Amino acid sequence: MLTVEQAQDQHYVLVLWGPGAAWYPQLQRKKGVVLIKAQISELAFPITAAQKIALNAHSSLKSIFSSLPNIVYTGCAKCGLELETDENRIYKQCFSCLPFTRKKIYYRPVLMTVIDGRHDVCIRVESKLIEKILLNISADCLNRVIVPSSEITYGMVVADLLHSLLAVSAEPCVLKIQSLFVLDENSYPLQQDFFLLDFYPDIVKHGADACL
């Protein structure tokens, strides 16, 4: 059991179990946010409730590249809500943001499995951090060529980055993680989730925006 301090000096008792229990010393010092050094073993992109695309060390560069259209989605450029299409395959509007009607392509949020020593831990990663992991290459850019005279697209670069991150020989990354605990009325833990707050591999720390 771990006591953490949140906003306005409020203290809560959290219960760690499974792989999360191994992070007790770091969490105790960091008040609920922890930096870990781990290797990425899988990226699972949920497409529907029953379908997902899982990329790992066994995924070939070709298969990763071919999966790119399925790991992005078209959403409202203001709130990020995924937009459905009608029978004519025309995107419906986001009624919550009207009269704003612009659309944007986003990376789908992903469930990242990392290996921290002997433990496998699943971490939820939002779209903005996926973009940061991919050297700030926007999902809107995947079909564009890097320079007019080149046949290399940003999508090819993204596929190569994913292939390198998931390789067995890949260097560990430093991950900044926060926990979310859901308790019942008796303070019994019902759910424990980990969320990625930041990502610090060398290739990202020294990377610049790839697409403006």
Solvent accessible surface area in square Angstrom, and as a share of the most:
residue,aa,sasa,rsa
1,M,159,0.71
2,L,5,0.02
3,T,84,0.49
4,V,6,0.03
5,E,58,0.26
6,Q,101,0.45
7,A,75,0.58
8,Q,159,0.70
9,D,105,0.55
10,Q,79,0.35
11,H,115,0.51
12,Y,93,0.35
13,V,72,0.41
14,L,20,0.10
15,V,39,0.23
16,L,21,0.11
17,W,106,0.37
18,G,49,0.47
19,P,54,0.34
20,G,0,0.00
21,A,46,0.36
22,A,44,0.34
23,W,1,0.00
24,Y,76,0.29
25,P,67,0.42
26,Q,49,0.22
27,L,2,0.01
28,Q,99,0.44
29,R,166,0.61
30,K,102,0.43
31,K,123,0.52
32,G,11,0.10
33,V,36,0.21
34,V,1,0.01
35,L,82,0.41
36,I,7,0.04
37,K,136,0.57
38,A,2,0.02
39,Q,45,0.20
40,I,3,0.02
41,S,33,0.21
42,E,49,0.22
43,L,4,0.02
44,A,7,0.05
45,F,1,0.01
46,P,71,0.44
47,I,40,0.20
48,T,78,0.46
49,A,122,0.95
50,A,105,0.82
51,Q,102,0.45
52,K,124,0.53
53,I,30,0.15
54,A,44,0.34
55,L,7,0.03
56,N,41,0.21
57,A,44,0.34
58,H,172,0.77
59,S,17,0.11
60,S,59,0.38
61,L,79,0.39
62,K,165,0.70
63,S,50,0.32
64,I,0,0.00
65,F,86,0.36
66,S,72,0.47
67,S,12,0.08
68,L,8,0.04
69,P,98,0.61
70,N,77,0.40
71,I,1,0.00
72,V,23,0.13
73,Y,30,0.11
74,T,23,0.13
75,G,0,0.00
76,C,2,0.01
77,A,28,0.22
78,K,135,0.57
79,C,74,0.45
80,G,17,0.16
81,L,102,0.51
82,E,83,0.37
83,L,17,0.08
84,E,118,0.53
85,T,63,0.37
86,D,47,0.24
87,E,156,0.70
88,N,105,0.54
89,R,207,0.76
90,I,107,0.54
91,Y,89,0.34
92,K,96,0.41
93,Q,95,0.42
94,C,7,0.04
95,F,157,0.66
96,S,107,0.69
97,C,14,0.08
98,L,75,0.37
99,P,129,0.81
100,F,67,0.28
101,T,75,0.44
102,R,172,0.63
103,K,105,0.45
104,K,78,0.33
105,I,60,0.30
106,Y,36,0.14
107,Y,1,0.00
108,R,30,0.11
109,P,60,0.38
110,V,5,0.03
111,L,58,0.29
112,M,0,0.00
113,T,22,0.13
114,V,0,0.00
115,I,70,0.36
116,D,30,0.16
117,G,67,0.64
118,R,212,0.77
119,H,47,0.21
120,D,86,0.45
121,V,5,0.03
122,C,65,0.39
123,I,0,0.00
124,R,108,0.39
125,V,1,0.00
126,E,96,0.43
127,S,20,0.13
128,K,177,0.75
129,L,27,0.13
130,I,6,0.03
131,E,52,0.23
132,K,61,0.26
133,I,5,0.03
134,L,1,0.00
135,L,37,0.18
136,N,46,0.24
137,I,2,0.01
138,S,19,0.12
139,A,5,0.04
140,D,54,0.28
141,C,2,0.01
142,L,16,0.08
143,N,143,0.73
144,R,123,0.45
145,V,66,0.38
146,I,72,0.37
147,V,72,0.41
148,P,136,0.85
149,S,113,0.73
150,S,28,0.18
151,E,153,0.69
152,I,92,0.46
153,T,23,0.13
154,Y,28,0.11
155,G,1,0.01
156,M,82,0.37
157,V,42,0.24
158,V,0,0.00
159,A,1,0.01
160,D,72,0.37
161,L,20,0.10
162,L,3,0.01
163,H,68,0.30
164,S,58,0.37
165,L,12,0.06
166,L,3,0.01
167,A,30,0.23
168,V,127,0.73
169,S,100,0.65
170,A,22,0.17
171,E,141,0.63
172,P,58,0.36
173,C,6,0.03
174,V,50,0.28
175,L,0,0.00
176,K,69,0.29
177,I,0,0.00
178,Q,79,0.35
179,S,21,0.13
180,L,90,0.45
181,F,25,0.10
182,V,58,0.33
183,L,63,0.31
184,D,40,0.21
185,E,157,0.70
186,N,118,0.60
187,S,74,0.48
188,Y,142,0.54
189,P,24,0.15
190,L,110,0.54
191,Q,79,0.35
192,Q,30,0.14
193,D,18,0.09
194,F,12,0.05
195,F,55,0.23
196,L,8,0.04
197,L,71,0.36
198,D,32,0.17
199,F,1,0.00
200,Y,67,0.25
201,P,11,0.07
202,D,94,0.49
203,I,82,0.42
204,V,12,0.07
205,K,117,0.50
206,H,158,0.71
207,G,32,0.31
208,A,81,0.63
209,D,87,0.45
210,A,36,0.28
211,C,22,0.13
212,L,193,0.96
